[in-house]
Amino acid sequence: MKNLPLSLALAASSGLFTLQRPADWSPRTRRSFVLVPGAALGILGALAVRAGAQRGRETAGSGTGDLVPPAAAGAQDAGDAAVPAPGAGHGPRMRLVGPAVVAAMVGATASGVLALTLVLDERVEAWLVRRGVARPRRVMAAASALSSLLLDQAMDAKDSRGRRDSAAGQ
């Protein structure tokens, strides 16, 4: 672990959050837990796609970028397919469809994963209770904190192995 205090703080916060029982939350809180992050990520995704598209238009306008991808350039040279001219395309309305689709997909995926975590949390707790665990939330919190530390350790090992491989290749 590169930053032990940070790793321990993240593991502790993961465990503390797991101690809370989502089944005790109000329906409004559970709905917010699922929908608000999905909407926020969807908006951020749309803004990122829009910023990338704007950067691409600026690069194309300045003439510093490669306007035709290599695969399309080969097809155009061979006469197999017509490649639209740079800047040709649909109007401003169609330019908004791409970011809107990306935003919807990112938001729906994030909300779906969060909804799934609520279901899994309930099922894990019920499974532990059926097995006779007196305090299932504490067991879940300990498992969450431990898995956070193990994941951090595994990522650090992967990073150091990648650095070692790149240093050996130079």
C-alpha positions as CSV (number, residue, x, y, z in Angstrom):
1,M,0.0,0.0,0.0
2,K,1.5,3.2,-1.1
3,N,-0.4,5.4,1.2
4,L,-1.3,3.4,4.3
5,P,-3.3,6.1,6.1
6,L,-5.4,6.7,3.0
7,S,-5.9,2.9,2.5
8,L,-7.0,2.5,6.1
9,A,-9.3,5.5,6.0
10,L,-11.0,4.2,2.8
11,A,-11.4,0.7,4.4
12,A,-12.8,2.2,7.5
13,S,-15.3,4.4,5.6
14,S,-16.3,1.4,3.6
15,G,-16.9,-0.6,6.7
16,L,-18.8,2.2,8.4
17,F,-21.1,2.7,5.4
18,T,-21.8,-1.0,5.4
19,L,-23.0,-0.9,9.0
20,Q,-25.9,1.2,7.8
21,R,-28.9,-1.0,6.8
22,P,-30.4,0.2,3.5
23,A,-33.6,-1.7,4.3
24,D,-34.2,0.8,7.2
25,W,-34.0,3.8,4.8
26,S,-37.1,5.5,3.7
27,P,-38.3,4.7,0.1
28,R,-37.4,8.3,-0.9
29,T,-33.8,7.9,0.4
30,R,-33.4,4.5,-1.4
31,R,-34.7,6.1,-4.6
32,S,-32.3,9.0,-4.2
33,F,-29.4,6.6,-3.6
34,V,-30.1,5.0,-6.9
35,L,-31.2,7.9,-9.1
36,V,-29.0,10.9,-8.0
37,P,-25.6,9.3,-8.8
38,G,-26.9,8.0,-12.1
39,A,-28.2,11.4,-13.1
40,A,-25.0,13.1,-12.0
41,L,-22.8,10.6,-13.9
42,G,-25.0,10.9,-17.0
43,I,-24.6,14.7,-17.0
44,L,-20.9,14.4,-16.5
45,G,-20.7,11.8,-19.3
46,A,-22.6,14.1,-21.7
47,L,-20.4,17.1,-20.8
48,A,-17.3,15.0,-21.4
49,V,-18.5,13.8,-24.8
50,R,-19.5,17.3,-25.7
51,A,-16.1,18.7,-24.6
52,G,-14.3,16.0,-26.6
53,A,-16.4,16.7,-29.7
54,Q,-15.7,20.5,-29.4
55,R,-12.0,19.7,-29.0
56,G,-12.2,17.6,-32.2
57,R,-13.9,20.4,-34.1
58,E,-11.3,22.8,-33.0
59,T,-8.5,20.5,-34.0
60,A,-10.2,19.9,-37.4
61,G,-10.6,23.6,-37.9
62,S,-7.0,24.4,-37.2
63,G,-5.8,21.7,-39.6
64,T,-3.5,20.1,-37.0
65,G,-5.4,16.8,-36.6
66,D,-5.8,13.7,-38.7
67,L,-9.2,14.2,-40.2
68,V,-9.7,10.8,-41.7
69,P,-9.0,7.6,-39.7
70,P,-6.5,5.2,-41.3
71,A,-9.1,2.5,-42.0
72,A,-11.4,5.0,-43.7
73,A,-8.4,6.5,-45.7
74,G,-7.6,3.0,-47.0
75,A,-11.3,2.4,-48.0
76,Q,-11.4,5.7,-49.7
77,D,-8.2,5.1,-51.7
78,A,-9.6,1.7,-52.7
79,G,-12.9,3.2,-53.7
80,D,-14.8,0.8,-51.6
81,A,-16.7,3.3,-49.5
82,A,-17.4,7.0,-49.5
83,V,-16.1,8.8,-46.6
84,P,-17.9,12.1,-45.7
85,A,-15.9,15.2,-45.9
86,P,-14.7,16.7,-42.6
87,G,-17.3,19.0,-41.3
88,A,-20.0,17.5,-43.4
89,G,-22.8,15.9,-41.4
90,H,-26.0,16.6,-39.7
91,G,-27.0,19.9,-38.1
92,P,-26.7,21.0,-34.5
93,R,-29.8,18.9,-33.5
94,M,-28.0,15.6,-34.5
95,R,-24.9,16.7,-32.6
96,L,-26.9,16.6,-29.4
97,V,-28.1,13.0,-29.9
98,G,-24.8,11.4,-29.3
99,P,-24.1,13.1,-25.9
100,A,-27.8,12.4,-24.9
101,V,-27.4,8.7,-25.7
102,V,-24.1,8.5,-23.8
103,A,-25.7,10.3,-20.8
104,A,-28.7,8.0,-20.8
105,M,-26.5,4.9,-21.0
106,V,-24.0,6.0,-18.3
107,G,-26.8,7.1,-16.0
108,A,-28.9,4.0,-16.5
109,T,-25.9,1.8,-16.0
110,A,-24.8,3.5,-12.8
111,S,-28.4,3.5,-11.4
112,G,-28.8,-0.2,-12.3
113,V,-25.6,-1.1,-10.5
114,L,-26.7,0.8,-7.4
115,A,-30.1,-0.8,-7.4
116,L,-28.4,-4.2,-7.7
117,T,-26.2,-3.4,-4.7
118,L,-29.4,-2.7,-2.6
119,V,-30.8,-6.1,-3.6
120,L,-27.5,-7.9,-3.0
121,D,-27.0,-6.2,0.4
122,E,-30.5,-7.5,1.5
123,R,-29.8,-11.0,0.3
124,V,-26.3,-11.2,1.9
125,E,-27.8,-10.0,5.2
126,A,-30.6,-12.6,5.0
127,W,-28.1,-15.3,4.1
128,L,-26.0,-14.5,7.2
129,V,-29.0,-14.5,9.4
130,R,-30.1,-17.9,8.1
131,R,-26.6,-19.2,9.0
132,G,-27.1,-18.0,12.6
133,V,-24.8,-14.9,12.5
134,A,-25.9,-12.7,15.5
135,R,-24.7,-9.4,14.0
136,P,-24.7,-9.7,10.2
137,R,-24.0,-6.0,9.6
138,R,-20.8,-6.2,11.6
139,V,-19.6,-9.2,9.6
140,M,-20.5,-7.5,6.4
141,A,-18.7,-4.3,7.5
142,A,-15.5,-6.3,8.4
143,A,-15.7,-8.1,5.0
144,S,-16.1,-4.8,3.2
145,A,-13.1,-3.2,5.0
146,L,-11.0,-6.3,4.4
147,S,-11.9,-6.5,0.8
148,S,-11.0,-2.8,0.4
149,L,-7.6,-3.4,1.8
150,L,-7.0,-6.5,-0.3
151,L,-8.1,-4.7,-3.5
152,D,-5.8,-1.8,-2.7
153,Q,-2.9,-4.2,-2.1
154,A,-3.6,-6.0,-5.4
155,M,-3.7,-2.8,-7.4
156,D,-0.4,-1.6,-5.8
157,A,1.2,-5.0,-6.8
158,K,-0.1,-4.6,-10.3
159,D,1.2,-1.0,-10.6
160,S,4.6,-2.0,-9.3
161,R,4.8,-5.0,-11.7
162,G,3.8,-2.7,-14.6
163,R,6.5,-0.2,-13.7
164,R,9.1,-3.0,-13.4
165,D,8.1,-4.4,-16.9
166,S,8.3,-1.0,-18.5
167,A,11.7,-0.2,-16.9
168,A,13.0,-3.6,-18.1
169,G,11.9,-2.9,-21.7
170,Q,13.8,0.4,-21.9
